[in-house]
Amino acid sequence: MKSAHYFCILVTIVILVKKHTDAYSYMVPEESCINIYPVHNATRQLSNPPFQIVVNKNIFHPNEIIKVSLIGIDNFKFMGFVLQARIYQTKTIVGSWNLDRPGHEFIGILKCFGENNSLVHAWPEFYKQNNFFTNVTALWVAPKTDNFHIEFVATVVHKFDRFWTGIKSTRLSPNKVLMPNRSNINNFGRIYVVLKFYFVIKAFVSKLIESY
């Protein structure tokens, strides 16, 4: 009985350790999903951020794959980041990230609310080697619907005690074909009827004049 009891305790410890490791395998805890602030003791920098988010499109279609880059201006180095796409001027995260290509060994995906919607720094080995990013590029997959504008937002950690937040891309617009306003259609219809009546009367008057 004692051996079975100790075995149960051992299994429980292994499960707890695994859960803890999995939760921080990408080194960004889930509480950073909304405010995207570092949870460690760091100071927010109020100067203009030395980073920019570059997107290769300004209009997006549903399920479209778009290349997004987080770049240190003048090769400014950084150690950590969180990058998300959000509905414009809201905190609603949209879309997902695709890392199925080489060059992503130090980049991971944080699943916020069960979705692959947050791109983050990853793997402790990166820091053991005292490495820094100067730019990060990944593929973002647009959501299935496109009835809203979006923007990419990021928080970037330069070193453990310094970070910038509120870094934003230009706004991306949905691919919408503008439909004519119904009232405008009605107005055009009235104008067409009036003009047609005018030309009919004009032709009739011209024939009367010719007959005289």
C-alpha positions in Angstrom: 0.0 0.0 0.0 2.8 2.4 0.9 4.5 1.9 -2.5 1.2 2.6 -4.3 0.8 5.7 -2.2 4.3 7.0 -3.0 3.8 6.2 -6.7 0.6 8.4 -6.7 2.5 11.2 -5.1 5.3 10.9 -7.6 2.9 11.0 -10.5 1.2 14.0 -9.1 4.5 15.9 -8.8 5.5 15.0 -12.4 2.1 16.3 -13.6 2.4 19.6 -11.7 6.0 20.1 -12.9 5.0 19.4 -16.5 2.0 21.9 -16.3 4.3 24.5 -14.9 6.9 23.9 -17.6 4.3 23.9 -20.4 2.7 27.1 -19.1 6.0 29.0 -19.3 7.6 27.2 -22.3 7.3 30.4 -24.3 8.4 32.5 -21.4 5.3 34.8 -21.5 2.6 34.1 -18.9 -1.1 34.2 -20.0 -1.9 37.2 -17.9 0.1 39.2 -20.4 -2.5 38.4 -23.1 -4.6 41.6 -22.7 -2.3 44.3 -21.2 0.8 42.8 -22.8 2.9 44.1 -20.0 5.9 42.1 -18.6 5.1 40.5 -15.3 8.7 40.8 -14.1 10.0 44.0 -12.5 10.6 46.2 -15.5 10.3 49.9 -16.2 8.1 51.2 -19.0 9.9 53.6 -21.2 8.0 56.8 -22.2 10.3 57.8 -25.0 9.4 57.1 -28.6 9.9 53.3 -29.1 12.9 52.4 -31.3 10.8 49.7 -33.0 8.3 49.6 -35.8 5.8 47.0 -37.1 5.8 46.6 -40.8 3.0 44.8 -42.7 3.1 44.0 -46.4 -0.6 44.8 -46.9 -3.0 47.6 -46.1 -6.1 45.6 -47.0 -6.9 42.1 -45.9 -9.2 39.3 -47.1 -10.7 36.5 -44.9 -8.1 33.7 -44.2 -5.4 35.7 -46.1 -1.8 35.1 -45.0 0.1 38.3 -44.4 3.8 38.9 -43.6 4.4 40.9 -40.4 7.7 42.1 -39.1 8.7 43.6 -35.8 11.9 45.6 -36.5 14.4 47.4 -34.3 15.1 50.8 -35.8 18.7 51.1 -36.8 19.2 47.5 -35.7 18.2 48.3 -32.1 18.4 45.1 -30.2 15.7 43.5 -28.0 15.3 40.4 -25.9 11.6 39.8 -25.7 8.3 40.7 -27.2 4.6 40.1 -27.6 2.9 40.8 -30.9 -0.8 40.6 -31.6 -3.4 41.6 -34.2 -6.4 43.4 -32.7 -9.6 44.9 -33.9 -8.7 48.6 -34.4 -8.6 50.6 -31.1 -9.9 47.6 -29.0 -8.3 44.8 -27.0 -10.0 42.1 -29.0 -7.3 39.7 -30.4 -8.0 38.3 -33.9 -6.3 36.0 -36.4 -3.6 33.4 -35.8 0.2 33.0 -36.4 1.9 30.5 -38.6 5.5 29.4 -37.8 5.8 26.5 -40.3 9.0 27.7 -41.8 12.7 27.8 -40.9 14.2 30.6 -38.7 11.7 30.4 -35.9 13.7 28.5 -33.3 13.5 31.4 -30.9 9.9 32.4 -31.6 6.8 30.8 -30.1 3.1 31.2 -30.0 1.2 32.1 -26.8 -2.3 30.7 -26.8 -4.4 33.4 -25.4 -7.9 32.1 -24.7 -7.2 28.9 -26.5 -6.2 30.5 -29.9 -2.7 30.8 -31.6 -3.1 34.5 -31.6 0.0 35.9 -29.8 3.6 35.8 -31.2 6.2 35.8 -28.4 9.9 35.2 -27.7 10.7 31.6 -26.8 13.2 29.1 -25.4 15.6 29.8 -22.5 18.6 28.7 -24.6 18.3 32.0 -26.5 19.1 33.9 -23.3 21.8 31.5 -22.2 23.6 32.4 -25.3 23.1 36.1 -24.6 21.4 36.6 -27.9 19.3 39.5 -29.0 16.7 40.1 -31.8 17.0 42.9 -34.2 13.9 41.9 -36.2 11.3 39.2 -36.2 9.2 38.1 -39.1 6.2 35.7 -39.1 3.1 34.9 -41.1 -0.3 36.1 -39.7 -3.5 34.4 -40.9 -6.5 36.7 -41.1 -9.8 35.7 -39.4 -12.7 34.2 -41.4 -14.6 37.4 -41.3 -13.5 40.9 -42.4 -16.1 43.3 -41.2 -13.7 45.3 -39.1 -10.4 47.2 -39.3 -7.3 45.8 -37.5 -3.9 46.9 -36.3 -0.9 45.1 -35.0 0.2 46.0 -31.5 3.4 45.0 -29.6 5.3 45.3 -26.3 9.0 44.9 -26.7 11.6 44.3 -23.9 15.0 45.7 -24.6 16.6 44.3 -21.5 15.1 42.6 -18.5 14.4 46.0 -16.8 13.4 48.2 -19.8 10.4 47.8 -22.1 8.2 49.8 -24.5 4.5 49.2 -25.1 1.8 50.5 -27.3 3.8 50.0 -30.5 1.3 49.9 -33.4 1.3 49.2 -37.1 -0.7 51.2 -39.6 -4.4 50.3 -39.8 -5.5 47.5 -42.1 -8.8 47.8 -43.8 -11.2 44.9 -44.7 -11.6 44.1 -48.4 -15.1 45.6 -48.9 -16.8 46.5 -52.2 -18.7 49.7 -51.6 -22.3 49.2 -52.4 -24.4 52.2 -53.6 -26.6 53.8 -51.1 -30.3 52.9 -51.6 -31.3 56.6 -51.3 -28.8 57.5 -54.0 -30.1 54.7 -56.3 -33.6 56.2 -55.9 -32.4 59.7 -56.6 -30.6 58.5 -59.8 -33.8 56.7 -60.8 -35.8 59.9 -60.5 -33.2 61.9 -62.4 -33.2 59.3 -65.2 -37.0 59.4 -65.5 -37.0 63.2 -65.6 -34.3 63.3 -68.3 -36.0 60.7 -70.3 -39.3 62.6 -70.2 -37.5 65.8 -71.1 -35.9 64.2 -74.3 -39.2 62.7 -75.3 -41.0 66.1 -75.0 -38.1 67.7 -76.9 -38.3 65.2 -79.7 -42.1 65.7 -79.9 -41.8 69.5 -80.0 -39.2 69.2 -82.7 -41.5 67.1 -84.9 -44.3 69.5 -84.4 -42.1 72.4 -85.5 -41.0 70.5 -88.6 -44.5 69.7 -89.6 -45.4 73.4 -89.7 
